């Protein structure tokens, strides 16, 4: 029977018919798996944003015409190997792949929460919070404010 309201109990089906919990040990391990998947979601989102920022910084440095030569240590590994120009640059392809993987994990987490089990809901929310704290809480300022000198009204 599929629940349509939140319930608290150890018997839950998560995502697949084969992922059913019948004992407290199964249920606890499933909650830990949901928590880790949610934290991994935040890790991948942080990694995707870093790739995006590195690609933007690399293309801005080449287009600025400042005359400076970037050293090998300053250029991200993706740009050193494949370059950063064009629609099919390595950074864009890697960013798209990370976006797709992250979206798939996000939808899987949403479907897990749609089991309407309170423990699964709490595990996913706590995992997202822990992942944000560990991986994304520090760098949000640099993502939101990439260039403080630019103004839309200027």
C-alpha positions in Angstrom: 0.0 0.0 0.0 1.3 3.4 -0.9 1.0 6.1 1.7 -0.3 9.5 0.7 0.5 11.2 4.0 3.6 11.3 6.2 4.0 8.3 8.5 6.6 7.1 10.9 7.6 3.5 10.7 10.4 1.1 9.8 8.7 -0.5 6.9 9.2 1.6 3.8 9.9 1.1 0.1 12.5 3.5 -1.3 12.7 4.1 -5.0 12.6 0.4 -6.1 10.5 -2.6 -5.1 13.7 -4.4 -4.1 14.7 -1.6 -1.6 12.3 -2.4 1.2 13.1 -2.2 4.8 11.6 -4.7 7.2 13.9 -4.4 10.3 15.3 -1.5 12.2 18.8 -2.3 10.9 17.6 -2.1 7.3 15.7 1.1 8.0 18.7 2.8 9.7 21.1 1.8 6.9 18.7 3.2 4.4 18.4 6.5 6.2 22.2 6.7 6.3 22.3 6.0 2.6 19.7 8.8 2.0 21.7 11.2 4.2 25.0 10.5 2.3 23.3 10.8 -1.1 21.9 14.2 -0.1 25.4 15.4 1.1 26.9 14.1 -2.1 24.4 16.1 -4.0 25.7 19.3 -2.4 29.3 18.2 -3.0 28.6 17.8 -6.7 26.8 21.1 -6.9 29.9 22.8 -5.3 32.2 21.0 -7.8 30.0 22.1 -10.7 30.0 25.7 -9.6 33.8 25.6 -9.2 34.2 24.3 -12.8 31.9 27.1 -14.0 33.8 29.8 -12.2 37.1 28.5 -13.4 35.9 28.5 -17.0 34.5 32.0 -16.7 37.8 33.2 -15.1 39.8 31.6 -17.8 37.8 33.1 -20.7 37.8 36.5 -19.0 41.5 36.4 -18.6 42.1 35.6 -22.3 39.6 38.1 -23.5 40.7 41.0 -21.3 43.9 41.8 -23.3 45.8 42.7 -20.3 49.0 41.4 -21.8 49.8 39.1 -18.9 50.7 35.5 -19.5 49.1 33.0 -17.3 51.4 30.5 -15.7 50.7 26.8 -15.8 49.8 26.8 -12.1 47.1 29.5 -12.6 45.3 27.8 -15.4 42.8 25.1 -14.3 43.6 21.5 -15.4 40.6 21.3 -17.7 41.7 24.5 -19.6 45.3 23.3 -19.8 44.3 20.1 -21.5 41.5 21.1 -23.7 41.2 24.8 -23.9 38.2 27.0 -22.9 36.9 28.6 -26.1 33.9 27.6 -28.1 30.6 26.0 -27.6 32.0 22.5 -27.1 34.9 23.4 -24.7 35.9 20.9 -22.1 34.7 23.1 -19.3 31.2 23.4 -20.8 31.0 19.6 -21.4 32.2 18.8 -17.9 29.8 21.3 -16.5 26.9 19.8 -18.5 27.8 16.3 -17.4 28.0 17.4 -13.7 24.7 19.2 -14.1 23.0 16.1 -15.5 24.4 13.8 -12.8 23.5 16.3 -10.1 19.9 16.6 -11.5 19.5 12.9 -11.6 20.6 12.6 -7.9 18.3 15.5 -7.0 15.3 13.8 -8.7 16.2 10.5 -6.9 16.2 12.3 -3.6 12.8 13.8 -4.4 11.4 10.4 -5.2 12.8 9.0 -2.0 11.1 11.7 0.0 7.9 10.9 -1.9 7.8 7.6 -0.1 6.2 9.9 2.6 8.2 8.3 5.4 9.1 10.8 8.0 12.5 9.3 8.6 13.5 9.4 5.0 12.3 13.0 4.8 14.4 14.0 7.8 17.5 12.1 6.6 17.4 13.9 3.2 16.9 17.3 4.7 19.6 16.8 7.3 22.0 15.4 4.6 21.3 18.5 2.4 22.1 20.7 5.4 25.3 18.8 6.3 26.4 18.9 2.7 25.8 22.6 2.4 27.7 23.2 5.6 30.7 21.1 4.5 30.9 22.0 0.8 28.9 25.1 -0.1 28.7 27.4 2.8 32.0 29.1 2.3 32.1 29.9 -1.4 28.6 31.3 -1.9 29.8 34.9 -1.7 32.2 34.4 -4.6 29.5 32.7 -6.7 26.9 35.4 -6.2 29.2 38.3 -6.5 31.7 37.5 -9.3 32.5 41.1 -10.2 31.7 43.9 -7.8 32.5 46.6 -10.3 29.8 45.6 -12.8 26.4 47.3 -12.5 23.3 46.6 -14.6 22.3 50.2 -14.5 25.7 51.6 -15.7 
